[in-house]
Amino acid sequence: MAKDYDVVILGGGTGGYVAAIRASQLGLKTAIVEKNKMGGTCLHAGCIPTKALLRSAEVYVQSKKALDFGVEVNDVKIDFERVQQRKATVVDKLYKGVQHLMKKGKIDVYDGFGRILGPSIFSPMPGTISVEMNDGTENEMLVPQNVIVATGSRPRTLDGLKVDGKKVFTSDEFLTIEKLPKSAIIIGGGVIGVEWASMLTDFDVEVTIIELGDRLLPTEDAAISAEMLKSLKKRGVNVHFNVKLDPSAIDTKENVSLQVNDETISAEALLLSVGRVANTSNIGLENTEIELNNGYISVNEHFQTKERHIYAIGDVIGGMQLAHVASHEGIRAVEHIAGQNSIPLHYANIARGVYSNPEVASVGLTEEQAKNNGYKVVTTTFPFKAIGKAIVYGETAGFVKVVADESSNDVVGVHLIGPHATDLISEAALGLFLNASPWEVGQMVHLHPSLSEIIGEAALAIEGKAIHF
């Protein structure tokens, strides 16, 4: 028997379940279809488990430096089994929290794989969802007024190279390893590659990064990329740029071996970090007028597809491909369904982060982007070594870079690398959201001592008024 809904959401990841909660708040009868576990990639194979592992790596490194703080710790070592147990505990706690939120919102959850049907006896329009239930029972038919596609993405692989979960991994498989390798090659120097390189080297794994481009973190400001390279090299990470890679020539018979120029590089494990692919296949898009662009679903400013009652959000539409972005896309899609006027998403004002050691966080335009957009650019940097709290922490490497438009005196970009950068960036993002000038940010009285003082000092530095540097 078909069941009627106001909204059915395909995918229970961060974007999907947040959209479901907002729909419930607005009084819409809502269902969500998820083939695996609620929480999706972010909770089970991305944001949360990787950050749990990074935190363990951070504690390990700090423990080795304990004597610098007058604390004597003997025989510091890694118990990786317990590291993985802690990661699983963190994920499970949050998973139970998401399940509770679904019950609280009276949201129907279907454990299965959903496909969009074309016009049928259930509806004259495409959009009926056929759910192939995980428990093997008869397919459920859901007839919604509106559909939100939030099916996410999966790690990209390389043709000619088999991911076996033994020597060759994507981040999905690597999250479940039981024993750390002694050495690892990471193909890709973007956000995921840098996070894993930082984590593994902190766990005493010998790490080599293979990057096809000319720098790490290519979407970040060039000064941030250079500082990250300096930090990783100082910690023993080997990095090769502008590599022409033939995946079919990678030898995986014993260790993993590949040629980089005239050098043979070998390691126990190979981690692919070469981007992600939208999950658009086999979900019934061919039964609709929905259009794809470079593998991603095309949407308008309200996240509507060409089928106006079918929306799409998150990784499946491309863009920033971040969990917090997907959440807010979902909220806005639901509010549009409910006939509300919500504030449009301005992606330039959304913060992004790299949870490496040191952390990176940024919002707005890089210096290069600002120049390409026609701004008369003025920049300044302010170092963490001039901030009292950073000295107390013993973490003084890194800086804040502010990019401003000299003509309007508006801040157009803020870029951090250093301690707790991902916690500090929200103030800068709020400044951009409110169109604040450097003077306005600098006039706010910051708590002392605090790492946040660096934002105020950097803003003042634009006009040569910084106090402590």
SEKE-481292 format. One record per residue (C-alpha): residue in one letter; x, y, z. Coordinates in steps of 0.05 Angstrom, whole numbers, padded with zeros to 5 digits, always signed. Layout:
# SEKE-481292
AXYZ...
***
This chain:
# SEKE-481292
M+00000+00000+00000A+00027+00068-00020K+00040+00119+00036D+00031+00194+00025Y+00081+00246+00050D+00093+00320+00043V+00168+00308+00036V+00209+00246+00024I+00285+00253+00030L+00332+00205-00005G+00393+00199+00039G+00401+00204+00114G+00468+00241+00117T+00479+00308+00150G+00441+00346+00096G+00385+00296+00093Y+00370+00287+00167V+00376+00362+00181A+00327+00375+00124A+00280+00323+00155I+00283+00357+00223R+00268+00425+00193A+00210+00396+00153S+00182+00365+00217Q+00188+00432+00253L+00147+00464+00198G+00092+00412+00205L+00107+00373+00142K+00094+00298+00142T+00164+00273+00128A+00200+00208+00112I+00273+00194+00101V+00304+00135+00063E+00374+00112+00081K+00407+00048+00055N+00461+00045+00109K+00460+00083+00175M+00430+00150+00192G+00483+00203+00194G+00514+00184+00128T+00586+00194+00107C+00601+00251+00155L+00582+00212+00217H+00605+00142+00197A+00661+00150+00146G+00682+00223+00144C+00680+00284+00190I+00669+00251+00258P+00712+00187+00255T+00771+00223+00223K+00768+00279+00275A+00766+00227+00330L+00829+00195+00302L+00862+00264+00293R+00846+00280+00366S+00881+00216+00389A+00941+00235+00346E+00941+00304+00377V+00940+00276+00448Y+00997+00228+00430V+01041+00285+00403Q+01025+00329+00464S+01042+00272+00511K+01111+00266+00479K+01121+00340+00492A+01094+00337+00563L+01162+00350+00595D+01163+00419+00561F+01105+00436+00607G+01138+00407+00669V+01099+00342+00666E+01138+00277+00666V+01106+00222+00625N+01143+00157+00615D+01139+00106+00559V+01088+00142+00515K+01061+00095+00462I+01001+00084+00417D+00950+00030+00431F+00916+00034+00363E+00863-00017+00382R+00839+00031+00437V+00845+00090+00389Q+00796+00054+00343Q+00751+00035+00401R+00747+00108+00423K+00730+00128+00352A+00674+00077+00349T+00647+00101+00417V+00644+00173+00392V+00609+00153+00328D+00559+00108+00364K+00540+00163+00414L+00526+00212+00358Y+00489+00159+00317K+00442+00146+00376G+00432+00220+00380V+00410+00224+00307Q+00362+00165+00317H+00332+00201+00377L+00322+00264+00336M+00284+00224+00283K+00237+00196+00336K+00229+00264+00369G+00209+00294+00303K+00161+00237+00286I+00200+00226+00221D+00189+00159+00187V+00255+00125+00172Y+00258+00072+00118D+00320+00026+00120G+00331+00012+00047F+00350+00037-00022G+00304+00087-00053R+00292+00099-00128I+00252+00153-00162L+00197+00126-00206G+00167+00160-00267P+00093+00175-00276S+00054+00115-00253I-00011+00092-00221F+00013+00125-00157S+00023+00195-00186P+00018+00230-00254M+00086+00262-00240P+00153+00230-00230G+00174+00227-00157T+00142+00166-00125I+00196+00131-00086S+00204+00055-00088V+00243+00031-00028E+00279-00035-00033M+00279-00054+00041N+00342-00079+00074D+00304-00133+00111G+00281-00165+00047T+00208-00149+00056E+00164-00124+00000N+00183-00056-00030E+00151+00004+00003M+00118+00056-00043L+00123+00128-00018V+00082+00182-00053P+00109+00251-00035Q+00088+00320-00056N+00162+00338-00056V+00227+00299-00059I+00296+00320-00034V+00354+00282-00064A+00411+00280-00012T+00448+00218-00033G+00518+00247-00022S+00582+00222-00052R+00635+00168-00048P+00711+00169-00055R+00737+00174-00126T+00783+00118-00148L+00834+00112-00205D+00823+00070-00267G+00872+00012-00269L+00883+00010-00194K+00842-00037-00151V+00822-00015-00081D+00830-00079-00040G+00828-00053+00032K+00894-00089+00045K+00947-00048+00009V+00906+00002-00031F+00854+00043+00006T+00806+00101+00001S+00789+00138+00065D+00730+00091+00075E+00773+00029+00082F+00829+00064+00118L+00783+00086+00175T+00774+00013+00195I+00846-00012+00194E+00866-00052+00255K+00940-00037+00253L+00978+00024+00231P+01025+00013+00172K+01098+00032+00180S+01095+00073+00117A+01042+00102+00071I+01037+00137+00004I+00980+00186-00004I+00959+00205-00074G+00928+00274-00070G+00948+00335-00030G+00879+00366-00020V+00841+00371+00045I+00831+00297+00058G+00902+00279+00036V+00933+00332+00082E+00890+00311+00141W+00910+00239+00134A+00983+00257+00123S+00983+00299+00186M+00948+00245+00227L+00992+00188+00202T+01058+00224+00212D+01035+00242+00283F+01023+00168+00293D+01097+00156+00272V+01079+00130+00203E+01129+00148+00148V+01087+00189+00098T+01097+00209+00025I+01047+00254-00011I+01041+00249-00087E+01008+00311-00116L+00992+00319-00190G+00989+00395-00183D+01040+00446-00160R+01020+00456-00087L+00982+00428-00028L+00912+00452-00011P+00901+00483-00080T+00835+00516-00059E+00868+00554-00002D+00908+00618-00004A+00978+00607-00031A+01009+00632+00034I+00970+00579+00073S+00992+00524+00025A+01065+00545+00032E+01060+00545+00108M+01027+00476+00109L+01082+00448+00064K+01135+00477+00111S+01100+00446+00172L+01093+00377+00141K+01164+00375+00116K+01190+00396+00184R+01153+00336+00213G+01184+00288+00162V+01131+00283+00108N+01159+00275+00037V+01121+00313-00016H+01126+00307-00092F+01092+00357-00138N+01073+00357-00212V+01074+00281-00215K+01051+00247-00279L+01019+00184-00252D+01002+00120-00288P+00957+00081-00240S+00964+00017-00280A+01039+00019-00268I+01034+00018-00192D+01061-00048-00166T+01022-00079-00108K+01052-00149-00108E+01090-00140-00043N+01093-00069-00017V+01063-00013-00059S+01114+00015-00107L+01110+00070-00159Q+01157+00112-00201V+01163+00187-00188N+01210+00216-00240D+01272+00172-00233E+01257+00151-00162T+01221+00088-00138I+01177+00101-00078S+01152+00043-00036A+01107+00037+00025E+01063-00013+00061A+00999+00023+00043L+00971+00069-00011L+00915+00117+00005L+00876+00149-00052S+00854+00220-00037V+00834+00244-00107G+00765+00274-00095R+00694+00247-00090V+00640+00224-00139A+00567+00243-00132N+00519+00185-00118T+00472+00195-00177S+00470+00126-00209N+00413+00077-00200I+00369+00125-00161G+00319+00135-00218L+00341+00201-00247E+00330+00172-00316N+00255+00170-00300T+00254+00246-00293E+00275+00309-00330I+00330+00322-00279E+00394+00345-00312L+00466+00330-00293N+00526+00375-00303N+00594+00340-00298G+00562+00285-00257Y+00526+00331-00208I+00451+00347-00205S+00436+00417-00232V+00393+00460-00186N+00370+00532-00181E+00379+00581-00123H+00324+00545-00085F+00356+00477-00097Q+00301+00456-00145T+00318+00410-00203K+00286+00416-00271E+00229+00377-00238R+00208+00434-00193H+00178+00388-00139I+00244+00350-00135Y+00301+00384-00098A+00374+00364-00089I+00425+00385-00036G+00495+00368-00011D+00551+00332-00046V+00505+00307-00101I+00500+00379-00128G+00575+00393-00123G+00598+00460-00096M+00634+00463-00029Q+00616+00390-00010L+00618+00403+00065A+00571+00375+00118H+00552+00444+00146V+00538+00469+00075A+00493+00409+00061S+00455+00422+00126H+00439+00494+00108E+00422+00475+00036G+00372+00425+00065I+00341+00477+00111R+00332+00526+00054A+00303+00473+00008V+00251+00454+00061E+00234+00526+00076H+00222+00538+00002I+00177+00477+00000A+00138+00506+00059G+00131+00573+00024Q+00177+00611+00070N+00226+00665+00049S+00295+00646+00074I+00361+00682+00067P+00398+00657+00005L+00463+00620+00016H+00524+00662-00001Y+00577+00610-00008A+00634+00661-00005N+00613+00674+00068I+00616+00601+00089A+00677+00579+00129R+00717+00517+00111G+00770+00480+00151V+00826+00429+00148Y+00833+00391+00213S+00907+00377+00206N+00964+00396+00252P+00967+00456+00246E+00895+00469+00231V+00873+00511+00171A+00809+00552+00166S+00786+00604+00117V+00727+00644+00093G+00718+00687+00031L+00766+00699-00025T+00840+00683-00029E+00886+00739-00050E+00890+00711-00121Q+00815+00704-00126A+00804+00775-00101K+00852+00803-00153N+00818+00762-00208N+00751+00790-00185G+00777+00861-00197Y+00788+00883-00125K+00843+00931-00107V+00873+00884-00057V+00908+00901+00008T+00932+00844+00053T+00965+00835+00120T+00987+00777+00163F+00992+00771+00238P+01031+00714+00271F+01008+00670+00328K+01076+00681+00360A+01053+00750+00380I+00992+00724+00418G+01002+00710+00492K+00953+00651+00494A+00990+00617+00437I+01055+00623+00475V+01021+00594+00537Y+00995+00536+00494G+01064+00525+00465E+01034+00529+00395T+01061+00592+00361A+01070+00570+00289G+01023+00600+00237F+00987+00665+00223V+00924+00700+00202K+00921+00732+00134V+00868+00784+00119V+00849+00803+00048A+00812+00869+00041D+00788+00914-00015E+00824+00980-00010S+00770+01018-00047S+00712+00998-00002N+00752+00979+00060D+00713+00914+00063V+00744+00848+00086V+00736+00798+00029G+00776+00740+00057V+00807+00714+00122H+00855+00655+00124L+00884+00622+00185I+00936+00568+00198G+00953+00552+00269P+00924+00528+00336H+00848+00521+00339A+00840+00555+00271T+00774+00519+00258D+00746+00546+00323L+00769+00617+00309I+00743+00624+00238S+00670+00635+00256E+00683+00706+00280A+00713+00722+00213A+00655+00689+00177L+00606+00731+00217G+00646+00793+00198L+00639+00777+00125F+00565+00760+00134L+00554+00829+00165N+00598+00863+00114A+00644+00888+00170S+00703+00932+00156P+00772+00916+00186W+00763+00976+00232E+00697+00948+00260V+00728+00880+00273G+00788+00912+00306Q+00745+00956+00351M+00712+00896+00384V+00744+00883+00451H+00772+00812+00451L+00781+00771+00515H+00853+00770+00540P+00888+00723+00540S+00854+00686+00484L+00873+00660+00416S+00816+00701+00387E+00857+00764+00398I+00893+00747+00334I+00830+00764+00293G+00826+00834+00323E+00900+00846+00316A+00900+00823+00243A+00842+00869+00228L+00878+00928+00259A+00941+00910+00221I+00906+00926+00155E+00911+01000+00174G+00978+00993+00209K+00946+00997+00279A+00963+00928+00307I+00986+00933+00379H+01029+00873+00392F+01069+00865+00327
***
